[in-house]
Amino acid sequence: MPVALDLVEDILRLKKEKNAVILAHNYQVGPIQDIADYVGDSLGLSYQARETDAEVIAFCGVHFMAETAKILNPDKTVVLPDKDAGCSLEQACPADQLEAYLKENEDKNYYVIAYINCSAGVKALCDVICTSGNAPLIVEKAPADRPILFVPDANLGQWVMEQTGRQMDLWQGSCYVHVEFTRDSIHKIKEEYPDALVVAHPECTQAVRLLADEVCSTEKMIHFCKSAPSDNIIVVTESGMLHRLRKECPDKNLIAGPTDNCACADCRYMKMNTLEKLHSCLENLSPQVEIPEDVRAKAEVSLLRMLEQSR
């Protein structure tokens, strides 16, 4: 539509005028993915945030992702289209609760590994960060003489233990979207597509992961779908991933993983960002992400450790 086209053109004008880069997570709506300079998962976006020469980072994702960009780029302006775009995993592990737990269990001398889906305050309390793509690698590099506390996603942590054989204490958080997928919902779609392969995100429950032909991060899903021998692939993750997959794997029949309640799973937080809000945040350079320097500096240590261990 002409209005949408005008909006896109004006976003591109503002991006050039403000010397901005637009980063978008794989779960963002299609129009935002299409206009972004880079679309990827948390690890890829972390690299881009660290390496960009732009003065402004417009982060189309959720709040903890924009915080990550600010942690790595304290001198840059970081804006988020919707300041209320949060994350159920971030909410599951408040920094004050984690700090209290670590003080109560100080004698255990935990090595704390935090999934990137957490606040800057939690990152500041941790030894190292991980993503769904590098979590097994990060856990394998953890000191052998210290117990591991993995926060906040218990499903991802359980999967990592299965992959590495390392025992960890798990914070009992979960992604509200990924736990909506069930064994029955996957069986139902398999009845319609009996030859379909199943690729699932590790934030899913164990019952769903056991049905999957591949369990991996969103970025690795692209490689799996491109090389999969079957044309039919059930993609068990947030619905936004289908947009990118269909662009990169046009010859595949990519089927949205169903939940018991609906044909696909939308994250209400990821879908809060729109082109209109992106335009507004570039025009006004607001809402901006700000982090107290003492928190930012501590969080940066754990993030840089992740980036160093991931290369």
N, C-alpha and C positions, 0 to 999 in steps of 0.2 A: 504494500500500500504506500502511496506517496508520503503520508505523514511519517510512517516508519522509516522510509528511505531518508527523508529530511532529518529525522532524529539521528540516524546512523551517521550521516554526513556531518552533522554538527558535533557529535561525539568525537569524530575523527579530527575535526577542526580544533576542538578544545584540547584534545590529546597533544596535538602538535604545538598549540599555543602555550600550554602549561609544561611542556617537555615531560609528558607522562608516559608510563607504560601501563597497559591493562593486562592483568593476570587473572585467569579464570580457572576455577577448579572444574574437574570433569563432571561434577554434579550440577553445574549451573544450567540455566535454561539455554536452549539452542541459540537464540539471537545474541546472547552475551558471549557464548563460546565463539560464534562466527566473527565477532568484532574484536576479540581479544588478540593481543600480541603473542600470548603463550597460554596454552591449555594443558593442564597436567594434573598429577597427583601431588600430595603434600611434599614429597621429597623433591620432585622436579621444580615445583614452585618455590621451594626453599632456595634451591640453587639460583633460580632466576632472580629472586628478590635480592640475593647477595651480590649478584654480578651485574645488575642493571646500571647503566649510566644515567638513567632518567632521574629527574629531580623529584618527580611525583610518582608514587605507586598507587594505582587504583586497583584494589584487591577485590575481585568478585568471588567471594567465598563466604566463609563464616568468620566470626570475630577472632577466634584463636589463630586463624591463618593470617589475617591482617596484622595481628600482634606479632606473629613470627617474622613477618616482613619488617616490622618496626624494630624488633630486637636486633636484627641483622643490619639494619640501615637506620641508625639513630638520627642521622643528620638529614634524612629524606622525609618528605611529607607522605604519609600513608593515609589513604582514605578508603572507607568501606561504604558501598552504596546504601546499605541499611544497617544502622548501628545496633539494631536488635536481632540481627542474624546470629543466633547463638549455636549451641551444640549440646545435645543431651549428655554426651560423654564429658564435655567440659563441666557441665553442671553437676555431674555425678561425683566429682572430686574437687571440692573447694579447697583452696590453698590452706586455709586455716585448719580444716579438718585433717589434711595430710600432715601439716606441721605438728599438730597435737598428737597424731598417731606415731610419728617418728620420735617425738619426745618420750612418749609412753613406752616405746620399744627401743630406746637408745642403746640398751645392752646388746641388741641383735646386730648393730652396726650394718644396717641394710645398705646394699648397693641399689639405688633407686633408678629404675628405668621407666621413663614416662612416654607413652604413646603421644605423638604430637598433638592429638586432639585434647588439649588441656590448656589452661590459662597460663599467662606469663608467670604468675605467682607460683604455680605448680612447677613449671620448668625451672624456676629459680631454686627450688628445693631438691632437684634431681641431679643425678650424676651424669646422665646421658639421655638423649631423646631418641625415639625411633619412629618409623612410619610402618605401615602395613607391608611396604615393599622391602624394607631392610631389617625388620624386627628380628628374624632369626640370626642374621649376621651380627647385629648389635649384642644380642644375648650371648652368642657364642664367644664374643670378645670380653664379656664381663669377667671380673676377677673370680677365680675358682675358690678362693678362700673366704668369700663373703656371701651371705644369703641375699637373694634378689627379691625386691619388692617391685612388682609390675603394676603400674597404674595407667589409666583408669579402666581399661577394657578387659574384662575377665574372659570374654570369648576369644579375643585376639591372643591374650596371654596363654590360654589353654592350648590354642593351636600352635603357638611358638614352643611350648613345652613338648608337644608331640613331634615337632620338627627337629628340635635340638637335643632332647633328652635332659635338659636342665630343669631342675625343680625351682619353682618360684612361688612366692606368696602373691595372691592376686587381689587387687582392689575390685570390689564387686560393682563395677559400672558396665553399662552397655549402650550401644547405639539403638535408639528406639525404632529406627527404620529397619535395620538388619535383623532384629529379633522378631520382626513381624513375618518373616519368611518361615515356613514350617515344612516338615517332611511331607505332610499331606498335600500342601499346596504345590510342591514340586512334583509329587507323584501324579497329581491331577493333570498337570501340563504335559508330563511324560506320556500319559495315556494318549494324548492327541498327537504328540511327536515322539514316537517310541525310539527313533534313531538319534534324537537330539542329544548333544553333549551338554553338560552342565558346568558352568564356570561360576564360582561363588567367591564372595569377599570373605576374608577370615573373621570379620566382625559378626558373621552369622553364627548361629548356634551349632554345636557339635552335630546334632541330628541332621542339619542341612549340609554341613561340610562333608559328612560321610557319604552323601548322595552325589557329591560333585566329582566330575572328572578332573577338575583343576581348582585349587583354592589359591587365590593370588590377589595382589593389589590391583587397583583400577588400571594402572599403566601396563602391568603385565597381562591384563586381560586382552589388550590390543594384540599383542604378539600371539597369544593363545588362539584368538579368533581368526587371525590371518592364516595360521598354519593348521587349523583344525581340519581333520579329514571329512567331517560332516558339514553339510550346508546349514543344518538346523542347530542353533546354539541357544540355550536358555541362559540368560545373563542375570545372575542373582545378586543384584546390588541396587543402589539408588537409580531411579529412572533416567536421570540426566546423562548417565554413562552411555545410554543407547544412542544419543545424538552423535557423539564422537565416533562410536564404533560403526555406526551405519555410514558415516563419511569415509572411514578408513578401510572398512570391509564391505564394500557395496555388493559383493557377490554372495554374501552370507544372509541367511534368514535369521535375524537376531530377535529373539523372543524375550520380552520383559519378564523377569522372574515374578510370578504372582505371589501375593500373600493370601491368607484366608479371607481377607475382606475386600480386596480389589485386584485388578489386573496388573497393576504395577505399584511401585513404592516411591512416593515423593517425600523428600525431606522438606518439611515446612520451613525450615530455616534457610536452606539453600535456595528455595524458591522465593524468598523474600526480596532478593535482588532483581531488579528489572532494568531495562534500557533507560527508562525515564529517571530512575534513581541514580544510575551510573552517570547520566548526563548532568544531573543536579550536583553530584559530588565532585565532578570535574569542574563544573562552572564555579562552584562556591568553595572548593577545596574543603568540604565538610560533608559528613562528620569525619574528623581526624582521629587517628589512634594515637594515644599518648600512654606512656608507661613510666613510672618513677624510675630514675636512673639506677638506684641501687638494685631494684628488682630486674631491670633490663640487663644490667651487667652480669648478674649471676645467671640469668636465663641464657645469655649469649654463650657462656662457657659450655653448658650442656648441649646447646644446638651445634656449636662449632665442633664439639667432640663427635657428634653424630655425623656431620659432614665429612670430617677427617676419616672416620672409620668406615664410611660408605664408599669411598673412592677405590 
